[in-house]
Amino acid sequence: MEQISLHNEKDLLLRVAEGNEVAFRILYDHYRKKIYASGLFLTKSENLAQELVQDVFMKIWEKREQLRKIDYFNSWLRTIARNTAINYMRARAMEKLGINYIPTPEINNCFTENDAADREYAVLLQAAVNQLPSQQQKVYMLHRQQGLCHEAIAEQLDISVLTSKKYMKLALRSIRIFLEHRMDAAISLALVIYFS
């Protein structure tokens, strides 16, 4: 069996670019813990960190032809990992926009790895809701937190069903913009701290 080492990384990258699976495995074994640690730091989830490792190395394999031109692999790898992590965090934040329930620390005394992130998100979401105009805030709260349909909201607030839907649409857009702005800043800060 052919011996390949990481000592000459450029040679290793050329072998990976040629499709050498042994070379790819050496690259994977060398860098996977670093990617996992950064994923765990950013997502606070072992499952998401594992997914991040798999996605990053899948992208490397799919883009292996580019490895011939890479002079600073560590920087290139960090960029792929950072972008993948940011996409995960954005997707998670957007998924949470659809929830009807905002977790609070008093509800469940059992601490899990996502509790801290959920509490931080709940605070951020509440700040986004608080900045909405009064009517949009009412429609959002009635629909998302109390589960009322637009017909019931319209009746309760003495507005039309179309107005209720319009307020909900505007509220969701404002919340999304609010969260994206703050999440991007928080993610960027976390990445700068971690990769510095």
Contacts in CASP RR format, 6 or more apart in sequence:
PFRMAT RR
TARGET T0000
AUTHOR 0000-0000-0000
METHOD contacts of the structure
MODEL  1
MEQISLHNEKDLLLRVAEGNEVAFRILYDHYRKKIYASGLFLTKSENLAQ
ELVQDVFMKIWEKREQLRKIDYFNSWLRTIARNTAINYMRARAMEKLGIN
YIPTPEINNCFTENDAADREYAVLLQAAVNQLPSQQQKVYMLHRQQGLCH
EAIAEQLDISVLTSKKYMKLALRSIRIFLEHRMDAAISLALVIYFS
1 22 0 8 1.000
2 22 0 8 1.000
4 12 0 8 1.000
4 15 0 8 1.000
4 20 0 8 1.000
4 22 0 8 1.000
4 23 0 8 1.000
4 26 0 8 1.000
5 12 0 8 1.000
5 26 0 8 1.000
6 12 0 8 1.000
6 26 0 8 1.000
6 27 0 8 1.000
6 30 0 8 1.000
9 73 0 8 1.000
12 23 0 8 1.000
12 26 0 8 1.000
12 27 0 8 1.000
13 27 0 8 1.000
13 67 0 8 1.000
13 68 0 8 1.000
13 70 0 8 1.000
13 73 0 8 1.000
14 67 0 8 1.000
14 68 0 8 1.000
15 22 0 8 1.000
15 23 0 8 1.000
16 23 0 8 1.000
16 24 0 8 1.000
16 27 0 8 1.000
16 60 0 8 1.000
16 61 0 8 1.000
16 64 0 8 1.000
16 67 0 8 1.000
17 64 0 8 1.000
17 65 0 8 1.000
17 66 0 8 1.000
17 67 0 8 1.000
17 68 0 8 1.000
19 64 0 8 1.000
24 60 0 8 1.000
24 61 0 8 1.000
24 64 0 8 1.000
27 60 0 8 1.000
28 57 0 8 1.000
31 77 0 8 1.000
32 53 0 8 1.000
32 57 0 8 1.000
35 52 0 8 1.000
35 53 0 8 1.000
35 56 0 8 1.000
35 57 0 8 1.000
35 77 0 8 1.000
35 81 0 8 1.000
36 49 0 8 1.000
36 50 0 8 1.000
36 52 0 8 1.000
36 53 0 8 1.000
37 49 0 8 1.000
38 52 0 8 1.000
38 81 0 8 1.000
38 85 0 8 1.000
38 194 0 8 1.000
38 195 0 8 1.000
39 48 0 8 1.000
39 49 0 8 1.000
39 52 0 8 1.000
39 53 0 8 1.000
39 81 0 8 1.000
39 85 0 8 1.000
40 46 0 8 1.000
40 49 0 8 1.000
41 190 0 8 1.000
41 194 0 8 1.000
42 85 0 8 1.000
42 88 0 8 1.000
42 89 0 8 1.000
42 187 0 8 1.000
42 190 0 8 1.000
42 191 0 8 1.000
42 194 0 8 1.000
43 49 0 8 1.000
43 52 0 8 1.000
43 85 0 8 1.000
43 88 0 8 1.000
43 89 0 8 1.000
43 92 0 8 1.000
43 117 0 8 1.000
44 113 0 8 1.000
44 114 0 8 1.000
44 116 0 8 1.000
44 117 0 8 1.000
45 113 0 8 1.000
45 114 0 8 1.000
45 117 0 8 1.000
46 113 0 8 1.000
48 88 0 8 1.000
48 92 0 8 1.000
51 88 0 8 1.000
52 81 0 8 1.000
52 84 0 8 1.000
52 85 0 8 1.000
52 88 0 8 1.000
55 84 0 8 1.000
56 77 0 8 1.000
56 80 0 8 1.000
56 81 0 8 1.000
56 84 0 8 1.000
59 80 0 8 1.000
59 84 0 8 1.000
60 67 0 8 1.000
60 77 0 8 1.000
60 80 0 8 1.000
67 73 0 8 1.000
70 76 0 8 1.000
78 195 0 8 1.000
82 191 0 8 1.000
82 195 0 8 1.000
85 187 0 8 1.000
85 191 0 8 1.000
86 184 0 8 1.000
86 187 0 8 1.000
86 191 0 8 1.000
89 183 0 8 1.000
89 187 0 8 1.000
90 180 0 8 1.000
90 183 0 8 1.000
93 121 0 8 1.000
93 179 0 8 1.000
93 180 0 8 1.000
93 183 0 8 1.000
94 176 0 8 1.000
96 121 0 8 1.000
96 125 0 8 1.000
97 125 0 8 1.000
97 172 0 8 1.000
97 175 0 8 1.000
97 176 0 8 1.000
97 179 0 8 1.000
98 144 0 8 1.000
99 144 0 8 1.000
100 144 0 8 1.000
100 145 0 8 1.000
100 147 0 8 1.000
101 145 0 8 1.000
102 122 0 8 1.000
102 125 0 8 1.000
102 126 0 8 1.000
102 145 0 8 1.000
103 115 0 8 1.000
103 118 0 8 1.000
103 119 0 8 1.000
103 122 0 8 1.000
104 119 0 8 1.000
104 122 0 8 1.000
105 115 0 8 1.000
105 119 0 8 1.000
108 115 0 8 1.000
124 179 0 8 1.000
124 182 0 8 1.000
124 183 0 8 1.000
125 175 0 8 1.000
125 179 0 8 1.000
127 178 0 8 1.000
128 174 0 8 1.000
128 175 0 8 1.000
128 178 0 8 1.000
128 179 0 8 1.000
129 137 0 8 1.000
129 140 0 8 1.000
129 141 0 8 1.000
129 171 0 8 1.000
129 175 0 8 1.000
130 137 0 8 1.000
131 174 0 8 1.000
131 178 0 8 1.000
132 140 0 8 1.000
132 171 0 8 1.000
132 174 0 8 1.000
132 175 0 8 1.000
135 157 0 8 1.000
135 159 0 8 1.000
135 167 0 8 1.000
136 167 0 8 1.000
136 168 0 8 1.000
136 170 0 8 1.000
136 171 0 8 1.000
136 174 0 8 1.000
137 171 0 8 1.000
138 157 0 8 1.000
139 153 0 8 1.000
139 157 0 8 1.000
139 164 0 8 1.000
139 167 0 8 1.000
139 168 0 8 1.000
139 171 0 8 1.000
140 167 0 8 1.000
140 168 0 8 1.000
140 171 0 8 1.000
140 172 0 8 1.000
140 175 0 8 1.000
142 148 0 8 1.000
142 152 0 8 1.000
142 153 0 8 1.000
142 156 0 8 1.000
142 157 0 8 1.000
143 149 0 8 1.000
143 150 0 8 1.000
143 153 0 8 1.000
143 164 0 8 1.000
143 168 0 8 1.000
148 156 0 8 1.000
150 161 0 8 1.000
150 164 0 8 1.000
150 165 0 8 1.000
150 168 0 8 1.000
151 161 0 8 1.000
153 159 0 8 1.000
153 164 0 8 1.000
154 160 0 8 1.000
154 161 0 8 1.000
154 163 0 8 1.000
154 164 0 8 1.000
157 164 0 8 1.000
159 167 0 8 1.000
END
